[in-house]
């Protein structure tokens, strides 16, 4: 399944802020642990080409706020407005601690109601939900990537190594660089994925980095869990 092409959006294409309500649940593609990713080279069957995203999440109440594994004071509680940037497409994701330096492609919801994945054979590409919040904008931005391809580990092979306090950068089309601080990371069973916690709108600028984790189910040709890294704009 091919990802949608990367193309600029015009202002009239932008949906309302609560647009993550239509995002699919539990995104994606591979394990977050490097040791398991490397084991792909040891004879395990190739991962599937398509994303395994079962359904769209339920509607999120207008007052809902996502919860991170490591709670912090909400920017909305401050006397000042939450720090954020204007909308702008991301162009590159850089996570020095795990040696990620990757371009972005747009991800869209397919006719089946599932989020289309990046190309399955590209080891160094991340996708973002292009009709959602852009990284640095107020709300929750979704960034996802493969952990492996049929031939080798991929861009998010080491995502599980990120820890609270680590930072990463998103270069944007407007020339600005948004720096994010990791609040925590957690794996969730795909059959019990907390849609609201991950996708709910937020009063400040946040990002979710998502890939798969857990065991590889050979019969289902899918992993059993999703890893979500929670982060906020610095």
Buried (B, 14 or more C-beta within 10 A) or exposed (E): BEBBEBEEBEEEEBEEBBBBBBBBBBBBBBBBBBEBBEBBEEEEEEBBBBBBBEEBBEEBEEEBBBBBBBEEEEBEEEEEEBBBBEBBBBBBBBBEEBEBEBBBBBBEBBEEEBBBBBBBEBBEBBBBBBBBBBBBBBBBBBBBBBBBBEEEBBBBBBBBBBEBEBBBBBBBEBEEBBEBBBBBBBBBEBEEBBBBBBBBBBBBBBBBBBBBBBEBEEEEBBBBBBBBBBBBBE
